[in-house]
């Protein structure tokens, strides 16, 4: 049997003027700069910001799952 593992989940919000996909990638890139052992992401919510009847930003709220080090 392998070692027991403990994971933690933290929530982040990321945005991009391009797309939801780009917002997810931007959030992941930022998270991996400070979190080690990321095993997954779960997108919880999609939103858009609108100004003057135009979409100005795509936003995602997501959970980042990572393994705690012992």
Secondary structure per residue as TSV (DSSP state, phi and psi in degrees):
chain	resnum	aa	ss	phi	psi
A	1	X	-	360.0	147.8
A	2	X	-	-82.7	176.3
A	3	X	-	-71.8	151.8
A	4	X	-	-70.0	145.1
A	5	X	-	-124.8	148.0
A	6	X	-	-124.2	130.0
A	7	X	E	-110.5	157.9
A	8	X	E	-127.4	152.7
A	9	X	E	-123.9	131.5
A	10	X	E	-127.4	148.3
A	11	X	E	-104.8	136.9
A	12	X	E	-134.0	159.9
A	13	X	E	-122.9	133.2
A	14	X	E	-133.6	153.8
A	15	X	E	-138.6	157.6
A	16	X	E	-151.9	142.7
A	17	X	S	-76.9	-8.8
A	18	X	S	-91.2	-55.7
A	19	X	-	-167.7	167.6
A	20	X	H	-63.9	-41.3
A	21	X	H	-57.9	-44.4
A	22	X	H	-66.1	-35.3
A	23	X	H	-65.1	-41.3
A	24	X	H	-62.9	-46.0
A	25	X	H	-62.7	-40.2
A	26	X	H	-64.3	-42.6
A	27	X	H	-63.4	-41.8
A	28	X	H	-65.0	-44.9
A	29	X	H	-59.9	-40.7
A	30	X	H	-69.0	-42.6
A	31	X	H	-62.7	-39.4
A	32	X	H	-72.2	-11.7
A	33	X	H	-73.2	-26.2
A	34	X	H	-120.9	-14.1
A	35	X	-	-114.1	132.3
A	36	X	S	-103.5	152.5
A	37	X	S	76.3	29.3
A	38	X	E	-65.3	129.8
A	39	X	E	-113.5	-12.4
A	40	X	E	179.2	167.9
A	41	X	E	-130.2	148.3
A	42	X	E	-131.8	115.8
A	43	X	E	-79.2	122.8
A	44	X	E	-96.9	-30.4
A	45	X	E	-156.2	142.8
A	46	X	E	-115.8	135.4
A	47	X	E	-143.0	160.0
A	48	X	E	-128.9	148.9
A	49	X	E	-99.4	138.2
A	50	X	E	-126.4	133.3
A	51	X	E	-136.9	134.4
A	52	X	T	51.4	45.5
A	53	X	T	60.2	24.4
A	54	X	E	-128.9	142.1
A	55	X	E	-72.4	123.7
A	56	X	E	-107.0	-21.9
A	57	X	E	-156.7	139.3
A	58	X	E	-99.5	129.3
A	59	X	E	-125.1	143.1
A	60	X	E	-128.9	141.9
A	61	X	E	-110.1	125.3
A	62	X	E	-143.9	157.7
A	63	X	E	-97.2	138.3
A	64	X	E	-109.4	123.6
A	65	X	E	-104.4	129.5
A	66	X	E	-144.9	152.3
A	67	X	E	-84.5	132.4
A	68	X	-	-78.0	139.2
A	69	X	-	-86.4	144.0
A	70	X	-	-99.0	360.0
